[in-house]
Amino acid sequence: MNIYKYLWFFGNKPKDGTMTLLPSNKKVFVKSNQSILNAALEQGLDWPHDCKFGSCSSCMGKVLKGKIKPTSDYSQVLTKEEIDDGYFLACQARPVMDCEIEVDLGDLVRVPAIKNNALISETEMLTSDIMRVVLQTDQNVEHAGLPGMWAELSIDGLDRPRSYSYAAAPKNEKPNEFTFFIRKVPGGKFTEWLFGSNRDMSQQVTVNGPFGSFYLREKQSPIVCIAGGSGLAPIKALLEGGVLDQVKRDVVFLFGARTQEDLYCVKEIKELKDKWNKDYKFDFIPVLNMEPEDSDWKGGRGLVTDYFENEIIKKDNLDVSDWQGYLCGPPPMIDAACVVLEKHGIKSDEIFYDKFTDSRDL
Ligand SMILES: Cc1cc2nc3c(=O)[nH]c(=O)nc-3n(C[C@H](O)[C@H](O)[C@H](O)COP(=O)(O)OP(=O)(O)OC[C@H]3O[C@@H](n4cnc5c(N)ncnc54)[C@H](O)[C@@H]3O)c2cc1C
């Protein structure tokens, strides 16, 4: 690190400050110990963002007046010229004083986030590596998010919070509970603790949310949902929302898993199908890519994205160009699904997804 960067990085001490955002002229009060992005999101503003840990540049803003303090060296993500011009990553910056910031806020639905302390009250292994985790708060809480959104979970000593999608529509949760589907990631700090046999039951977990822009948009056209692994959580929540609102849309829902052992919540999804608006179709198709050839499995096989292309679009000669796509799961599955959907005419701004990124993507 050169001396300039040293001064830039270590020079100022964070202090509470009010950010005036231009051109919207909205104001955000930021405490010295929180990132500018988190403060904006907690106050319900649609500040564009994606990863929230400094590896993308979606939350970039520009300081017009005042000073901020970077909390990491984001010269890997922004160019020297951008940094010199006052650009910064809002997820990696704290205020030093009141500032004027240039940022184009979006018009997505954002819900002010609330922090709740909770204890793990219930766990259930859904597959060999995915667990249903119920977190219970000591008093009733507001479930204010939209189905499909996610929360940040943290425990003492964890380097940063981890993101997990709510696995139920807010209206279907008990007033003092949050449910998540969490996959064990070998070597992962949070999930190794969570799945550990000697986990301290009195360990408090902070649930901060809701966040994200994964929710059902208003439109009449059919939707394709594609979930992989624990990516079922937000898709299930979103479809539960569709049932509660009795939306008037056809659905094709493909659930990708390795083998029959890795399928879960099939009964719950069939119940959603039964409760879906009767005038509209709900096709649920589990697709397995590592199921032994000689097993009794009669359902879909192969990669879930190939299945959608070959067995649904091509076989039925379907025009899906006015459909919307809702995708959730591991980043390679999302990337592959976007390619297929766009190839068949679905516009990129009609495809919505949450990639379940982790520290490997930092
Ligand atoms: C919006 C969003 C929603 C999500 N929702 C869900 C959900 O509903 N369910 C779910 O299961 N997951 C979800 N995820 C993923 C989740 O947030 C975590 O990333 C995941 O659980 C891993 O956390 P961890 O602390 O166990 O692993 P981490 O500590 O983050 O480590 C992950 C892996 O990376 C390796 N690693 C760590 N540091 C490095 C490094 N520097 N270089 C290379 N490798 C490294 C570790 O050994 C490990 O294998 C979501 C992610 C996002 C962004």
The ligand as a Tripos MOL2 file, in Angstrom:
@<TRIPOS>MOLECULE
LIG
   53    58     1     0     0
SMALL
NO_CHARGES

@<TRIPOS>ATOM
      1 C1        -28.6580  -12.7910   -1.0500 C.3       1 LIG1
      2 C2        -28.1490  -14.1350   -0.5410 C.ar      1 LIG1
      3 C3        -29.0550  -15.0500   -0.0080 C.ar      1 LIG1
      4 C4        -28.6030  -16.2680    0.4440 C.ar      1 LIG1
      5 N1        -29.5130  -17.1640    0.9380 N.ar      1 LIG1
      6 C5        -29.0940  -18.3750    1.3400 C.ar      1 LIG1
      7 C6        -30.0540  -19.3620    1.8210 C.ar      1 LIG1
      8 O1        -31.2540  -19.1200    1.9140 O.2       1 LIG1
      9 N2        -29.5650  -20.5730    2.1810 N.ar      1 LIG1
     10 C7        -28.2220  -20.8830    2.1120 C.ar      1 LIG1
     11 O2        -27.8560  -22.0140    2.4460 O.2       1 LIG1
     12 N3        -27.3110  -19.9710    1.6840 N.ar      1 LIG1
     13 C8        -27.6950  -18.7310    1.3290 C.ar      1 LIG1
     14 N4        -26.7750  -17.8190    0.8990 N.ar      1 LIG1
     15 C9        -25.3270  -18.1240    1.0680 C.3       1 LIG1
     16 C10       -24.9080  -17.7820    2.5250 C.3       1 LIG1
     17 O3        -25.0460  -16.3780    2.7400 O.3       1 LIG1
     18 C11       -23.4460  -18.0980    2.9050 C.3       1 LIG1
     19 O4        -22.5820  -17.5690    1.9580 O.3       1 LIG1
     20 C12       -23.1490  -19.5770    3.0660 C.3       1 LIG1
     21 O5        -24.0390  -20.1660    3.9970 O.3       1 LIG1
     22 C13       -21.7160  -19.8060    3.5390 C.3       1 LIG1
     23 O6        -21.5000  -19.2040    4.7980 O.3       1 LIG1
     24 P1        -20.3480  -19.7410    5.7470 P.3       1 LIG1
     25 O7        -20.0600  -18.6910    6.7750 O.co2     1 LIG1
     26 O8        -20.6460  -21.0930    6.2390 O.co2     1 LIG1
     27 O9        -19.1190  -19.8690    4.7460 O.3       1 LIG1
     28 P2        -17.9260  -18.8560    4.4890 P.3       1 LIG1
     29 O10       -17.1610  -18.6280    5.7430 O.co2     1 LIG1
     30 O11       -18.4860  -17.6620    3.8180 O.co2     1 LIG1
     31 O12       -17.0510  -19.7260    3.5050 O.3       1 LIG1
     32 C14       -17.6140  -20.2680    2.3050 C.3       1 LIG1
     33 C15       -16.6030  -21.1440    1.5840 C.3       1 LIG1
     34 O13       -15.5710  -20.3610    1.0990 O.3       1 LIG1
     35 C16       -14.3290  -20.8330    1.5760 C.3       1 LIG1
     36 N5        -13.5830  -19.5870    1.8000 N.ar      1 LIG1
     37 C17       -13.6750  -18.7630    2.8350 C.ar      1 LIG1
     38 N6        -12.8590  -17.6960    2.6690 N.ar      1 LIG1
     39 C18       -12.2590  -17.9010    1.4700 C.ar      1 LIG1
     40 C19       -11.3180  -17.1800    0.7030 C.ar      1 LIG1
     41 N7        -10.8140  -16.0400    1.1480 N.pl3     1 LIG1
     42 N8        -10.9310  -17.6850   -0.5000 N.ar      1 LIG1
     43 C20       -11.4210  -18.8490   -0.9660 C.ar      1 LIG1
     44 N9        -12.3210  -19.5890   -0.2870 N.ar      1 LIG1
     45 C21       -12.7210  -19.1210    0.9080 C.ar      1 LIG1
     46 C22       -14.6470  -21.6140    2.8310 C.3       1 LIG1
     47 O14       -13.6750  -22.6000    3.1070 O.3       1 LIG1
     48 C23       -15.9440  -22.2180    2.4360 C.3       1 LIG1
     49 O15       -15.7560  -23.3640    1.6560 O.3       1 LIG1
     50 C24       -27.2080  -16.5860    0.4300 C.ar      1 LIG1
     51 C25       -26.3110  -15.6550   -0.0940 C.ar      1 LIG1
     52 C26       -26.7680  -14.4510   -0.5740 C.ar      1 LIG1
     53 C27       -25.7540  -13.4560   -1.1190 C.3       1 LIG1
@<TRIPOS>BOND
     1     1     2 1
     2     2     3 ar
     3     2    52 ar
     4     3     4 ar
     5     4     5 ar
     6     4    50 ar
     7     5     6 ar
     8     6     7 ar
     9     6    13 1
    10     7     8 2
    11     7     9 ar
    12     9    10 ar
    13    10    11 2
    14    10    12 ar
    15    12    13 ar
    16    13    14 ar
    17    14    15 1
    18    14    50 ar
    19    15    16 1
    20    16    17 1
    21    16    18 1
    22    18    19 1
    23    18    20 1
    24    20    21 1
    25    20    22 1
    26    22    23 1
    27    23    24 1
    28    24    25 2
    29    24    26 1
    30    24    27 1
    31    27    28 1
    32    28    29 2
    33    28    30 1
    34    28    31 1
    35    31    32 1
    36    32    33 1
    37    33    34 1
    38    33    48 1
    39    34    35 1
    40    35    36 1
    41    35    46 1
    42    36    37 ar
    43    36    45 ar
    44    37    38 ar
    45    38    39 ar
    46    39    40 ar
    47    39    45 ar
    48    40    41 1
    49    40    42 ar
    50    42    43 ar
    51    43    44 ar
    52    44    45 ar
    53    46    47 1
    54    46    48 1
    55    48    49 1
    56    50    51 ar
    57    51    52 ar
    58    52    53 1
@<TRIPOS>SUBSTRUCTURE
     1 LIG1         1 GROUP 0 **** ****
